[in-house]
Amino acid sequence: MREYLGILIVFAIAAAIAGGFILLTSLLGPKNPSLAKQQPFECGEEPIMRPGGRFPVKFYLLAMLFILFDIELVFLFPWAVVFRSLGWGGYVEMLLFLAVVVLGFVYAWKKGALEWER
């Protein structure tokens, strides 16, 4: 574990510096609260309405599916870099990986997760 001691020290120093900055700004910074400073700020304009309402669940579901498939497909790039050295075993493993990704995509499609309006 001695190899990781340097990384632990760097993380501790970074956390101490960040915590110190936050502590110093809260202690030394000016505190002049006013009604104008408490108002929401939209590019110099007065806000038209208060934020409210809810996003439909479809929005979150589509966002989660995008992140899921995006992260899975990122693994194609390192595989493509070492493709020749992997041989047929690496090729078959990537085909199985892509089959799982495509099956997940087809499942989400059949369940209607990719349709925005219904």
Secondary structure, DSSP 8 states (H G I E B T S, - for coil): -GGGHHHHHHHHHHHHHHHHHHHHHHHHS-----HHHHS--BTTB--SS-------HHHHHHHHHHHHHHHHHTTHHHHHHTHHHHHHHHHHHHHHHHHHHHHHHHHHHHTTTT-S--
